[in-house]
Amino acid sequence: MVKRKMTQQNLEGAYAGESQAHMKYLIFSEVAEREGKPNIARLFKAISFAEQVHATNHFRNLGHINDTVKNLDAAIAGETFEVEEMYPAYDAVAKLQEEKEAQRGIHYALEAEKIHAEMYKKAKEAATQGKDLELGTVYICPVCGYTVENEAPQFCPVCGAPREKFKGF
């Protein structure tokens, strides 16, 4: 863990930048894949992984990687912040500025984050007892991020996407 404030701030900025690059390149990879450019898609995916390695190194040096229970505490805190403060504030601004698409995206994220916080809480209960979580297949709606365990619904309750579109993990 770093001890000096300026180095800490620099690593936090680098972590944020590398994290964004990782996600951006994964998104670009999906676009190239849809356009029938598998080698460009693979290039984006490979470099995305390199950016993830960089982000992980910065995150570790900042002292943010802990045991599973502490990591779950951080995840719960993050999801709870998004549900209780961040997305409600972002939604209010989007409504004020009549940004309909932004409102939809914010609504989708808010609904999913509520579920994520609860899932992490259940995982923490198990981890606190030294156990792993009993977990069925987790299904994610690729349109809005709605998350459900065991079986995808016929239609997503948030955005209406059909079951066939859900991705299982």
GUVO-776858 format. One record per residue: x, z, y of N, C-alpha, C in turn; residue in one letter. Coordinates in nm, 3 decimals, padded with zeros to 5 digits. Atoms other than C-alpha are relative to their C-alpha. Layout:
SITE       nc1       nc3       nc2      cac1      cac3      cac2       cc1       cc3       cc2   r
SITE         X         Z         Y         X         Z         Y         X         Z         Y   A
...
This chain:
SITE       nc1       nc3       nc2      cac1      cac3      cac2       cc1       cc3       cc2   r
SITE    00.084    00.000   -00.118    00.000    00.000    00.000    00.088    00.000    00.124   M
SITE   -00.079    00.011   -00.123    00.131   -00.093    00.344   -00.020    00.125    00.086   V
SITE    00.002   -00.121   -00.083    00.211    00.182    00.593   -00.014   -00.030    00.149   K
SITE   -00.001    00.034   -00.143    00.235   -00.001    00.926   -00.126   -00.077    00.039   R
SITE    00.127    00.054   -00.046   -00.075   -00.097    01.126    00.004   -00.152    00.019   K
SITE   -00.005    00.144   -00.026    00.040   -00.445    01.232    00.006   -00.078   -00.131   M
SITE   -00.006    00.066    00.131    00.131   -00.542    00.874   -00.136    00.008   -00.068   T
SITE    00.133   -00.016    00.060   -00.204   -00.403    00.757   -00.097   -00.102    00.061   Q
SITE    00.089    00.094   -00.067   -00.392   -00.610    01.018    00.032   -00.145   -00.041   Q
SITE   -00.040    00.135    00.041   -00.192   -00.920    00.926   -00.047   -00.030   -00.142   N
SITE    00.043    00.022    00.138   -00.264   -00.875    00.555   -00.153   -00.009   -00.011   L
SITE    00.147    00.011    00.001   -00.635   -00.818    00.623   -00.044   -00.138    00.047   E
SITE    00.030    00.135   -00.047   -00.643   -01.143    00.820    00.036   -00.105   -00.104   G
SITE   -00.042    00.094    00.104   -00.449   -01.324    00.549   -00.095    00.005   -00.120   A
SITE    00.096   -00.015    00.110   -00.681   -01.184    00.281   -00.131   -00.074    00.032   Y
SITE    00.124    00.068   -00.040   -00.986   -01.307    00.474    00.018   -00.151   -00.002   A
SITE   -00.025    00.144   -00.003   -00.833   -01.651    00.528    00.017   -00.059   -00.138   G
SITE   -00.021    00.049    00.137   -00.721   -01.693    00.167   -00.131    00.005   -00.079   E
SITE    00.129   -00.012    00.068   -01.061   -01.573    00.043   -00.093   -00.115    00.041   S
SITE    00.083    00.109   -00.048   -01.239   -01.825    00.261    00.049   -00.135   -00.052   Q
SITE   -00.055    00.125    00.053   -01.004   -02.105    00.152   -00.036   -00.015   -00.148   A
SITE    00.037    00.002    00.143   -01.069   -02.013   -00.214   -00.143   -00.051   -00.016   H
SITE    00.141    00.039    00.011   -01.445   -02.044   -00.168   -00.023   -00.141    00.053   M
SITE    00.018    00.132   -00.060   -01.425   -02.350    00.055    00.043   -00.108   -00.099   K
SITE   -00.050    00.101    00.093   -01.218   -02.539   -00.204   -00.086   -00.008   -00.126   Y
SITE    00.094    00.006    00.113   -01.456   -02.441   -00.486   -00.123   -00.083    00.038   L
SITE    00.115    00.078   -00.048   -01.744   -02.581   -00.280    00.038   -00.147    00.009   I
SITE   -00.045    00.139   -00.011   -01.544   -02.897   -00.205    00.014   -00.062   -00.139   F
SITE   -00.014    00.048    00.137   -01.471   -02.927   -00.578   -00.135   -00.043   -00.057   S
SITE    00.135    00.034    00.048   -01.844   -02.924   -00.658   -00.049   -00.130    00.063   E
SITE    00.041    00.124   -00.068   -01.905   -03.199   -00.400    00.071   -00.120   -00.064   V
SITE   -00.077    00.110    00.061   -01.626   -03.417   -00.543   -00.052   -00.029   -00.141   A
SITE    00.055    00.015    00.137   -01.765   -03.357   -00.894   -00.130   -00.080    00.005   E
SITE    00.129    00.071   -00.014   -02.115   -03.470   -00.785    00.019   -00.145    00.042   R
SITE   -00.027    00.137   -00.046   -01.963   -03.778   -00.622    00.076   -00.082   -00.104   E
SITE   -00.068    00.074    00.106   -01.795   -03.876   -00.950    00.150   -00.014    00.021   G
SITE   -00.144    00.001   -00.024   -01.440   -03.791   -00.843    00.062    00.121   -00.071   K
SITE   -00.043   -00.117    00.077   -01.326   -03.559   -01.125    00.143    00.047    00.029   P
SITE   -00.138   -00.043   -00.027   -00.955   -03.560   -01.036    00.012    00.071    00.134   N
SITE    00.001   -00.070   -00.129   -01.017   -03.468   -00.674   -00.067    00.136   -00.017   I
SITE    00.067   -00.127    00.028   -01.258   -03.200   -00.799    00.097    00.097   -00.066   A
SITE   -00.097   -00.085    00.070   -00.987   -03.068   -01.031    00.109    00.048    00.094   R
SITE   -00.101   -00.040   -00.099   -00.732   -03.067   -00.747   -00.052    00.113    00.088   L
SITE    00.060   -00.107   -00.081   -00.968   -02.864   -00.526   -00.009    00.129   -00.080   F
SITE    00.016   -00.119    00.084   -01.034   -02.625   -00.815    00.134    00.069   -00.025   K
SITE   -00.133   -00.057    00.025   -00.664   -02.578   -00.891    00.055    00.072    00.123   A
SITE   -00.053   -00.062   -00.122   -00.567   -02.508   -00.531   -00.087    00.120    00.040   I
SITE    00.087   -00.116   -00.022   -00.869   -02.278   -00.501    00.053    00.120   -00.076   S
SITE   -00.056   -00.110    00.080   -00.716   -02.072   -00.780    00.127    00.056    00.066   F
SITE   -00.121   -00.048   -00.069   -00.384   -02.055   -00.591   -00.037    00.088    00.119   A
SITE    00.045   -00.081   -00.113   -00.569   -01.927   -00.285   -00.053    00.136   -00.048   E
SITE    00.047   -00.127    00.058   -00.735   -01.663   -00.507    00.119    00.090   -00.035   Q
SITE   -00.121   -00.078    00.031   -00.390   -01.553   -00.626    00.055    00.063    00.128   V
SITE   -00.050   -00.054   -00.128   -00.278   -01.514   -00.264   -00.090    00.114    00.049   H
SITE    00.093   -00.103   -00.045   -00.593   -01.319   -00.173    00.014    00.127   -00.083   A
SITE   -00.016   -00.116    00.088   -00.549   -01.092   -00.474    00.127    00.078    00.033   T
SITE   -00.125   -00.068   -00.036   -00.189   -01.017   -00.381   -00.015    00.078    00.130   N
SITE    00.021   -00.070   -00.127   -00.289   -00.927   -00.024   -00.092    00.120   -00.018   H
SITE    00.096   -00.108    00.026   -00.583   -00.716   -00.146    00.070    00.117   -00.070   F
SITE   -00.078   -00.104    00.071   -00.349   -00.527   -00.383    00.093    00.072    00.097   R
SITE   -00.094   -00.061   -00.094   -00.092   -00.470   -00.108   -00.070    00.086    00.104   N
SITE    00.079   -00.083   -00.092   -00.367   -00.331    00.114   -00.051    00.128   -00.068   L
SITE    00.043   -00.120    00.072   -00.443   -00.073   -00.156   -00.148    00.001   -00.035   G
SITE    00.145    00.007    00.024   -00.798   -00.197   -00.222   -00.038   -00.020   -00.146   H
SITE    00.032    00.014    00.142   -00.772   -00.236   -00.600    00.018    00.135   -00.066   I
SITE    00.001   -00.133    00.060   -00.863    00.083   -00.783   -00.053   -00.006   -00.142   N
SITE    00.063    00.000    00.132   -01.014    00.194   -01.111   -00.144   -00.049    00.014   D
SITE    00.133    00.061   -00.001   -01.356    00.059   -01.209   -00.103    00.082    00.076   T
SITE    00.099   -00.083   -00.070   -01.555    00.356   -01.079    00.017   -00.013    00.151   V
SITE   -00.024    00.015   -00.145   -01.391    00.337   -00.734   -00.031   -00.142    00.047   K
SITE    00.034    00.138   -00.036   -01.426   -00.043   -00.736   -00.151   -00.018    00.008   N
SITE    00.147    00.006   -00.006   -01.797   -00.001   -00.811   -00.053    00.071    00.124   L
SITE    00.038   -00.067   -00.125   -01.826    00.248   -00.524    00.015   -00.096    00.118   D
SITE   -00.024    00.096   -00.108   -01.676   -00.016   -00.295   -00.104   -00.113   -00.004   A
SITE    00.099    00.107    00.015   -01.911   -00.282   -00.434   -00.138    00.047    00.045   A
SITE    00.130   -00.056   -00.040   -02.217   -00.059   -00.389   -00.007    00.015    00.151   I
SITE   -00.004   -00.018   -00.146   -02.113    00.026   -00.034   -00.012   -00.135    00.071   A
SITE    00.006    00.132   -00.061   -02.063   -00.342    00.048   -00.139   -00.062   -00.009   G
SITE    00.134    00.057    00.019   -02.396   -00.454   -00.098   -00.103    00.077    00.084   E
SITE    00.093   -00.083   -00.078   -02.580   -00.162    00.068    00.012   -00.031    00.149   T
SITE   -00.021    00.038   -00.140   -02.426   -00.247    00.406   -00.068   -00.133    00.031   F
SITE    00.062    00.131   -00.022   -02.539   -00.608    00.368   -00.152    00.010    00.005   E
SITE    00.146   -00.014    00.008   -02.895   -00.502    00.276   -00.056    00.078    00.119   V
SITE    00.056   -00.090   -00.101   -02.942   -00.224    00.531    00.037   -00.036    00.144   E
SITE   -00.046    00.024   -00.137   -02.743   -00.347    00.831    00.030   -00.146    00.032   E
SITE   -00.050    00.132   -00.035   -02.573   -00.684    00.821   -00.109   -00.107    00.000   M
SITE    00.098    00.108    00.005   -02.846   -00.920    00.702   -00.124    00.025    00.086   Y
SITE    00.111   -00.019   -00.095   -03.129   -00.753    00.895    00.039   -00.037    00.144   P
SITE   -00.046    00.036   -00.134   -02.922   -00.792    01.214    00.016   -00.151    00.014   A
SITE   -00.016    00.146   -00.004   -02.831   -01.152    01.131   -00.135   -00.070    00.003   Y
SITE    00.134    00.057    00.005   -03.196   -01.226    01.054   -00.068    00.009    00.136   D
SITE    00.062   -00.018   -00.132   -03.311   -01.085    01.389    00.054   -00.104    00.099   A
SITE   -00.059    00.098   -00.091   -03.069   -01.312    01.574   -00.048   -00.141   -00.036   V
SITE    00.047    00.133    00.042   -03.165   -01.618    01.367   -00.145   -00.023    00.040   A
SITE    00.140    00.012   -00.042   -03.534   -01.549    01.437   -00.008   -00.020    00.151   K
SITE   -00.001    00.011   -00.145   -03.466   -01.500    01.808    00.041   -00.141    00.044   L
SITE   -00.051    00.132   -00.036   -03.279   -01.829    01.818   -00.071   -00.114   -00.074   Q
SITE    00.082    00.097    00.073   -03.536   -02.004    01.596    00.083   -00.091   -00.091   E
SITE   -00.086    00.071    00.096   -03.275   -02.105    01.337   -00.061    00.014   -00.139   E
SITE    00.079   -00.011    00.124   -03.506   -02.169    01.040    00.087   -00.007   -00.126   K
SITE   -00.085    00.013    00.119   -03.238   -02.280    00.791    00.086    00.126   -00.017   E
SITE   -00.079   -00.123    00.007   -03.021   -01.980    00.877   -00.086    00.116   -00.049   A
SITE    00.091   -00.105    00.045   -03.322   -01.752    00.832   -00.023   -00.008   -00.151   Q
SITE    00.021    00.017    00.143   -03.385   -01.899    00.488    00.121    00.048   -00.079   R
SITE   -00.123   -00.041    00.069   -03.022   -01.853    00.382    00.021    00.150    00.004   G
SITE   -00.013   -00.145   -00.015   -03.018   -01.498    00.514   -00.100    00.071   -00.090   I
SITE    00.103   -00.059    00.088   -03.344   -01.417    00.332    00.044   -00.008   -00.146   H
SITE   -00.048    00.017    00.137   -03.203   -01.558    00.007    00.108    00.103   -00.032   Y
SITE   -00.110   -00.093    00.024   -02.886   -01.352    00.038   -00.048    00.145   -00.003   A
SITE    00.050   -00.138   -00.007   -03.069   -01.032    00.136   -00.071    00.039   -00.129   L
SITE    00.074   -00.031    00.123   -03.299   -01.049   -00.167    00.094    00.015   -00.119   E
SITE   -00.096   -00.010    00.111   -03.008   -01.108   -00.405    00.085    00.125    00.012   A
SITE   -00.087   -00.116   -00.019   -02.793   -00.833   -00.253   -00.069    00.129   -00.041   E
SITE    00.075   -00.119    00.044   -03.068   -00.576   -00.318    00.016    00.019   -00.151   K
SITE   -00.012   -00.004    00.146   -03.052   -00.661   -00.688    00.143    00.035   -00.039   I
SITE   -00.140   -00.025    00.032   -02.673   -00.661   -00.692    00.035    00.147    00.016   H
SITE   -00.029   -00.142   -00.023   -02.656   -00.310   -00.546   -00.053    00.084   -00.116   A
SITE    00.059   -00.076    00.111   -02.890   -00.180   -00.818    00.077   -00.024   -00.130   E
SITE   -00.077    00.030    00.122   -02.694   -00.355   -01.093    00.134    00.073    00.002   M
SITE   -00.127   -00.072   -00.012   -02.370   -00.206   -00.963   -00.020    00.150   -00.021   Y
SITE    00.028   -00.142    00.020   -02.530    00.141   -00.957   -00.012    00.032   -00.148   K
SITE    00.012   -00.021    00.145   -02.622    00.108   -01.325    00.137   -00.009   -00.067   K
SITE   -00.134    00.015    00.056   -02.270   -00.011   -01.402    00.084    00.124    00.029   A
SITE   -00.077   -00.119   -00.036   -02.126    00.290   -01.218   -00.039    00.118   -00.090   K
SITE    00.044   -00.107    00.090   -02.338    00.528   -01.428    00.074   -00.010   -00.133   E
SITE   -00.070    00.020    00.127   -02.185    00.381   -01.743    00.149    00.028    00.015   A
SITE   -00.144   -00.016   -00.019   -01.829    00.368   -01.605    00.038    00.145    00.025   A
SITE   -00.026   -00.141   -00.027   -01.850    00.728   -01.483    00.006    00.080   -00.131   T
SITE   -00.001   -00.065    00.133   -01.919    00.828   -01.846    00.109   -00.059   -00.090   Q
SITE   -00.107    00.061    00.077   -01.617    00.623   -01.958   -00.048   -00.113   -00.091   G
SITE    00.057    00.105    00.085   -01.840    00.354   -02.107   -00.007   -00.132    00.076   K
SITE    00.028    00.130   -00.060   -01.895   -00.013   -02.050   -00.152   -00.012    00.015   D
SITE    00.141    00.023   -00.023   -02.231   -00.133   -01.925   -00.058   -00.085   -00.112   L
SITE    00.072    00.087    00.093   -02.476   -00.266   -02.182   -00.069   -00.105    00.087   E
SITE    00.045    00.105   -00.090   -02.554   -00.601   -02.027   -00.031   -00.126   -00.078   L
SITE    00.037    00.128    00.059   -02.745   -00.904   -02.147    00.054   -00.112    00.086   G
SITE   -00.039    00.114   -00.082   -02.698   -01.250   -02.007   -00.054    00.020    00.142   T
SITE    00.040   -00.010   -00.140   -02.707   -01.245   -01.628   -00.024   -00.144    00.048   V
SITE    00.037    00.132   -00.049   -02.889   -01.544   -01.479   -00.004    00.000    00.153   Y
SITE   -00.008    00.014   -00.145   -02.826   -01.663   -01.123   -00.071   -00.130    00.040   I
SITE    00.063    00.119   -00.055   -03.047   -01.902   -00.929    00.103   -00.071    00.088   C
SITE   -00.100    00.072   -00.080   -02.816   -02.172   -00.787   -00.048   -00.040    00.139   P
SITE    00.053    00.034   -00.132   -03.043   -02.224   -00.488    00.011    00.119    00.095   V
SITE    00.006   -00.116   -00.090   -03.080   -01.870   -00.352    00.085    00.119   -00.045   C
SITE   -00.082   -00.111    00.047   -02.862   -01.641   -00.565   -00.078    00.112   -00.066   G
SITE    00.080   -00.101    00.070   -03.153   -01.443   -00.715    00.068    00.028   -00.134   Y
SITE   -00.073   -00.044    00.118   -03.006   -01.245   -01.003   -00.092    00.079   -00.090   T
SITE    00.085   -00.069    00.097   -03.178   -01.128   -01.321    00.074    00.008   -00.133   V
SITE   -00.064   -00.020    00.130   -03.067   -00.995   -01.658   -00.095   -00.040   -00.112   E
SITE    00.065    00.032    00.127   -03.171   -01.118   -02.005   -00.073   -00.133   -00.004   N
SITE    00.074    00.126    00.004   -03.407   -01.404   -01.921   -00.034   -00.047    00.141   E
SITE    00.035    00.057   -00.130   -03.449   -01.633   -01.625   -00.151   -00.017    00.006   A
SITE    00.145    00.019   -00.014   -03.803   -01.647   -01.488   -00.036   -00.148   -00.006   P
SITE    00.047    00.139    00.001   -04.012   -01.962   -01.521    00.034   -00.069    00.132   Q
SITE   -00.037    00.047   -00.134   -03.966   -02.007   -01.145    00.061    00.116    00.076   F
SITE   -00.065   -00.104   -00.080   -03.738   -01.813   -00.911   -00.103    00.063    00.093   C
SITE    00.098   -00.066   -00.088   -03.949   -01.550   -00.730    00.037   -00.005    00.148   P
SITE   -00.042    00.006   -00.140   -03.748   -01.600   -00.411   -00.014   -00.141    00.057   V
SITE   -00.001    00.137   -00.054   -03.714   -01.978   -00.375   -00.081   -00.100   -00.080   C
SITE    00.082    00.089    00.081   -03.923   -02.128   -00.654    00.075   -00.096   -00.090   G
SITE   -00.077    00.090    00.088   -03.640   -02.304   -00.840   -00.042    00.021   -00.146   A
SITE    00.041   -00.013    00.140   -03.727   -02.378   -01.204    00.108    00.064   -00.087   P
SITE   -00.087   -00.070    00.095   -03.576   -02.182   -01.495    00.120   -00.084   -00.041   R
SITE   -00.107    00.086    00.050   -03.368   -02.483   -01.609    00.121   -00.004    00.093   E
SITE   -00.110    00.006   -00.096   -03.157   -02.462   -01.294    00.087    00.125   -00.003   K
SITE   -00.076   -00.125   -00.001   -03.047   -02.101   -01.348    00.128   -00.014   -00.081   F
SITE   -00.128    00.001    00.070   -02.688   -02.046   -01.455    00.020    00.134   -00.067   K
SITE   -00.019   -00.123    00.076   -02.615   -01.789   -01.725    00.145    00.045   -00.003   G
SITE   -00.134   -00.060    00.008   -02.316   -01.553   -01.730    00.000    00.110   -00.104   F
